[in-house]
Amino acid sequence: MRPRIEHARDALPTLLRRHPGVRAAQLATLSQVSPATMVRMLKEAGPGVIRIGNTSATRYFLRRPLGGIQSAVPVYAIDSGGQASQVGELQLIEPGGTLLDVAAMGWVLDKEFAQGVWSDGLPYPLQDMRPQGFLGRQFASSQASYLGVSSNPREWNDDEVVHVLLQWGIDTTGNLILGDLALQRWLQSKAATPVIFNDKTLAPGYAELASQSSARGAAGSSAAGEFPKFTALRELAGAKTEHVIVKYTAADRSDTVQRWSDMLVCEHLALEALRSVGNIPSARSRILQSGGRTLIEVERFDRNGLYGRSPLCTLETIEASLLASTSRDWGDAAMMMHAQGWIGMEAVHLVQVIWAFGRLIGNSDMHRGNLSFVPTLPMQVAPVYDMLPMMYAPLQGGEIPLVTFAPELPMPSQRQAWNQASVAAQAFWEATAHDQRISKRFRTVCAENLAMVRRLIALQGPLT
C-alpha cells in the first residue's frame, strides 16, 4: 500500500495541472487512494497547492510561479480619498490562467461564471491596466530592457503584463495597484513634492513636455491615427482633479498638422456639446496653444483630487471577458449588459445617445475601448472621451481625405436617442463652423454638415 501512496503523491502535481479546480474526492479516485489520504496529501503539499472554497466543495489548483514569486499577489484599491486597502489576491495557476475573486472586490460578475477562476488569462479588472496606446508604447520602449520584456507591449503575454505591473504599475487606468512593490512606489510618490503647473508655468511646461514626448516617440502613433500625448498635473479652479492627459500636434504649419489641430478643437467642442446641450456626462477639456502646437487638456475622470482614484473598465474588456457574444455596436452591447442585470434602461439610453451623437458628427473610430463604465453594481456609464469627427483625420501618409458626410436616419426603436443626440450634434457643427481656432477650409465643411444635420432633423420630425 505504501508504494501506491508514494506514487499518488508524486503524481499529484501532474493531476492538478491536468485537472485545475478538481475536488479532493475526484483526485482520490484518479489516484486510487482514499479520500482521507488525498486530503492529507493535499495539506502536506504546502503553498504549492491553492485551495478555493470550504469543506467538500473545496477546489484545488497547482500554483504557477512567476519569477521568484511563490505566493499570492495582493491586489490593492485606491479610494476616492487616496487611501489604499487590499481588496483581493491574484494567484497564477497551472497550466495557465489566474484566480481572483472579482465579486468580493465589488466588481460585476456573470452569475454563471466560475467565481474567481479565469482560465483564459488575467481577470478582467486587470486587463485595462496593461500599458497600451501611445503612452504604453513609450513606457515599454524606455523600460523594456530593464524589465526584460519586448519593447512592443502588444507582444507581452499575461505573465509579462503581471511582471510589469508588479514593478511599475502605479499610474494605470482605474484605481487598482498590483503587488507590494508597486504599492510602495506609489506611496513614495505621494511623499514626494509633485510638479503642478499653474497659470504662469503651464504654457512653457506643456511645450517642454510635448517636446520631450516627441523626442521619445512611440512607433505606430501616426499610422494608427493616434495623437501623441503626455500626462501632467495642473491647477485649475473648479477642477475635480489635478490629473490631466494632454494631446498635442506637431509644431509646424503643414496642412496635415492643421487638420490634426482642427480635430483637437473639434474634440473639445464635441465634449462641450454633449455636456451643455445633450446633458450627457463628458470629460472636461480645454484647448491651449503653446510652442506653435495645439493642445487639448483632458481632465481624468478616474482621478479624484491629487491622490484619490475611481474604478473604471472599458466596454472592450467587459465584452471580451463577460459577454457571451460580440455586439454590433455600443447600443447593442448596452442592451446585452442590461439583459445581464448590470445596467438599467437609463444607462442603455445614455449609451444609445452617445453612439448616435458619434454617428452624427462623423466619428469613424468608435471602437469598444472608447467607452467605459464604473464596474460596480449598478454599472454607471463613465464620462464620454475621445469623441471627435475622425472621418476627417489625415490618412496614414498625411493626405487630407475627401469624404462624404452622410449620416442615416434612425430606425423607429432608435428615434428617442437619435433626437436627443441630433440636438447636441447640431450644436456641435454650429460651434465648429464658427470657431476661429479651426481652419477656414474645415469650417466650410462644418457649415455644410450643419446644414445636413438640420435637414435630417426636419425630415425626422417630432417624436410622437
C-alpha positions, 0 to 999 in steps of 0.5 A: 500500500505504501508504494501506491501512496508514494506514487499518488503523491508524486503524481499529484502535481501532474493531476492538478495541472491536468485537472485545475479546480478538481475536488479532493474526492475526484483526485482520490479516485484518479489516484486510487487512494482514499479520500482521507489520504488525498486530503492529507496529501493535499495539506502536506503539499504546502503553498504549492497547492491553492485551495478555493472554497470550504469543506467538500466543495473545496477546489484545488489548483497547482500554483504557477510561479512567476519569477521568484514569486511563490505566493499570492499577489495582493491586489490593492484599491485606491479610494476616492480619498487616496487611501489604499486597502487590499481588496483581493489576491491574484494567484497564477495557476497551472497550466495557465490562467489566474484566480481572483475573486472579482465579486468580493472586490465589488466588481460585476460578475456573470452569475454563471461564471466560475467565481474567481477562476479565469482560465483564459488569462488575467481577470478582467479588472486587470486587463485595462491596466496593461500599458497600451496606446501611445503612452504604453508604447513609450513606457515599454520602449524606455523600460523594456530592457530593464524589465526584460520584456519586448519593447512592443507591449502588444507582444507581452503575454499575461505573465509579462503584463503581471511582471510589469505591473508588479514593478511599475504599475502605479499610474494605470487606468482605474484605481487598482495597484498590483503587488507590494512593490508597486504599492510602495512606489506609489506611496513614495510618490505621494511623499514626494513634492509633485510638479503642478503647473499653474497659470504662469508655468503651464504654457512653457511646461506643456511645450517642454513636455510635448517636446520631450514626448516627441523626442521619445516617440512611440512607433505606430502613433501616426499610422494608427491615427493616434495623437501623441500625448503626455500626462501632467498635473495642473491647477485649475479652479473648479477642477475635480482633479489635478490629473490631466492627459494632454494631446498635442500636434506637431509644431509646424504649419503643414496642412496635415498638422492643421487638420490634426489641430482642427480635430483637437478643437473639434474634440473639445467642442464635441465634449462641450456639446454633449455636456451643455446641450445633450446633458450627457456626462463628458470629460472636461477639456480645454484647448491651449496653444503653446510652442506653435502646437495645439493642445487639448487638456483632458481632465481624468475622470478616474482621478479624484483630487491629487491622490484619490482614484475611481474604478473604471473598465472599458466596454472592450474588456467587459465584452471580451471577458463577460459577454457571451457574444460580440455586439454590433455596436455600443447600443447593442452591447448596452442592451446585452449588459442590461439583459445581464442585470448590470445596467438599467434602461437609463444607462442603455439610453445614455449609451444609445445617445452617445453612439448616435451623437458619434454617428452624427458628427462623423466619428469613424473610430468608435471602437469598444475601448472608447467607452467605459463604465464604473464596474460596480453594481449598478454599472454607471456609464463613465464620462464620454472621451475621445469623441471627435469627427475622425472621418476627417483625420489625415490618412496614414501618409498625411493626405487630407481625405475627401469624404462624404458626410452622410449620416442615416436616419434612425430606425423607429426603436432608435428615434428617442436617442437619435433626437436627443443626440441630433440636438447636441450634434447640431450644436456641435457643427454650429460651434465648429463652423464658427470657431476661429481656432479651426481652419477656414477650409474645415469650417466650410465643411462644418457649415455644410454638415450643419446644414445636413444635420438640420435637414435630417432633423426636419425630415425626422420630425417630432417624436410622437 
